Amino acid sequence: MKLFYRKYGEGEPLLIIHGLYGSSDNWFSIAKILEKYFTVYLIDLRNHGQSEHSDIHNYDSMCTDIDDFIKEHNLGKVFLLGHSMGGKVAIKLVLKNPDLIKKLIIVDISPFTYENDSESIEIISSHVKILKAISDLSIDIFNSRDEVDLQLSKSLKDIRLRQFLLKNLKRNSKNEFYWTFNIQSIRNNLYEILLNSSIDKNTEIRTPTLFIKGENSNYIPYEHFEMIKSTFINSNVIVIKNAGHWVHAENQNDFIESVKTFLM
């Protein structure tokens, strides 16, 4: 699988892996700050951004993609940061090949399944709603992003969520809009993406790891903190205030300081 990537700066390699519906574009402003200290690689996962599409979309395949990328570019040991779905990919990789990872940062995703059914239902329902809203659009009939946004707003009230999704809206050679992410593959694999536990509770990971939780997000339940610390032997969990699931965008200053403090 050929992955699109962007490269910034000089220094030790830092790979950043986006979350579901995301792309390397979402991390540009973060990369421009961190490029003073690291060589930053922003990677588009399969079925996202400018990377290739595939019917297969699971954590084993995405983990292999990143593993291959590191080896193909002869990066040696890397710092690895993953947000949400990208965080689960990062955990899979440190399990598969711990010698590749110098330090690990997991942003707003728990490595464990949600034991509270209401949390699982809430998370699944929100993504089903997003995918339905996108799929229901006959996107090629619209002339502007504002028109698409107006139509999406009937189903998705959160303007920041819509702005995030609209970053995936591009024009083809006929000047018609299209989504860069593979909607069908994501829909077909949604339960695997959202509910698959990336780790067994009896596993021990010794790679230095930082978990970053958004204060207003439910993706890392507080009851998972102790399990995280007992599984990731050399880890810390911090909470970024005034931020939800998109921590890096909603409180960029605190996020950057937390990353720099941990890696440097």
C-alpha positions, 0 to 999 in steps of 0.5 A, spaced: 500 500 500 503 506 497 501 511 502 501 519 501 505 523 506 508 530 507 515 531 510 517 537 514 523 539 518 530 536 521 532 532 527 529 525 529 523 522 526 516 523 528 511 520 525 504 523 526 498 518 524 491 522 523 484 519 525 478 517 522 475 522 516 482 525 517 488 526 513 495 529 513 492 536 512 489 536 519 496 536 522 499 541 518 499 547 523 502 542 528 507 539 524 510 547 522 511 548 530 514 541 531 519 541 525 523 546 529 525 540 533 524 533 529 523 531 522 515 530 522 512 525 517 504 526 516 502 520 513 495 519 510 492 512 512 489 507 507 482 510 504 484 517 507 487 523 504 491 522 498 493 515 499 490 509 495 483 506 497 482 499 499 476 494 501 480 492 506 480 497 512 482 494 519 488 495 524 492 489 522 493 492 515 494 499 517 499 497 522 503 493 516 502 499 512 506 504 517 511 498 519 513 498 511 513 505 511 518 506 516 522 501 513 522 503 506 524 510 508 530 507 513 527 511 519 530 507 524 527 508 531 521 513 531 517 517 535 510 515 533 504 519 535 497 517 533 490 520 534 484 516 535 484 510 529 491 512 528 492 511 536 490 504 535 494 503 529 500 506 533 499 501 539 498 495 534 505 497 531 508 497 538 506 490 539 508 488 533 515 491 532 517 495 539 524 496 537 521 501 531 518 505 536 522 510 541 516 513 544 509 513 543 503 518 544 496 516 543 491 522 543 484 521 545 483 513 544 483 508 549 486 501 547 481 497 551 473 496 549 468 500 552 465 496 558 459 501 558 454 499 553 452 506 553 459 509 551 459 504 545 452 506 543 453 513 543 460 513 539 457 508 534 451 512 533 455 518 532 459 515 526 453 512 523 450 519 523 456 522 520 456 517 514 449 517 513 449 524 512 455 524 507 452 518 503 446 521 502 449 527 499 449 527 491 455 531 492 456 532 484 450 537 484 453 542 488 457 548 486 460 551 492 462 548 499 457 553 502 452 549 499 455 542 501 455 545 508 448 548 508 446 541 506 450 537 511 448 542 517 441 539 516 443 533 519 450 535 523 449 541 527 456 541 530 460 546 525 467 544 527 465 537 525 462 539 518 468 544 517 473 538 519 469 533 514 469 538 509 477 538 508 476 532 505 472 535 499 476 536 493 474 537 485 476 532 480 478 534 473 471 535 471 470 540 477 465 536 480 466 535 488 468 528 491 470 525 498 477 523 498 476 518 503 473 511 501 466 512 504 464 505 502 470 501 505 469 505 512 462 504 512 463 496 511 468 496 516 465 501 521 465 496 527 472 494 526 474 501 526 470 503 533 470 497 537 476 493 536 480 493 542 488 494 540 490 490 546 489 485 551 489 487 558 494 482 560 499 485 555 505 489 558 508 494 554 515 498 556 515 503 551 515 510 554 508 512 552 504 518 553 496 518 553 493 525 552 485 525 553 481 531 551 477 533 557 470 534 554 471 527 550 469 520 552 474 516 548 478 515 554 474 513 560 476 515 566 475 508 569 480 506 563 486 510 566 489 504 571 488 499 566 492 503 561 498 504 567 498 497 568 498 495 561 503 500 559 508 500 564 512 506 563 506 511 561 502 517 563 495 519 562 494 527 562 488 531 560 488 537 556 482 542 558 477 545 554 478 540 549 474 535 546 476 529 541 480 533 536 485 535 542 490 538 537 485 543 534 481 545 540 487 547 545 493 547 540 498 550 545 497 545 551 497 540 546 504 542 543 507 543 550 505 536 552 508 533 546 514 537 547 515 536 554 514 528 553 519 527 547 524 532 548 
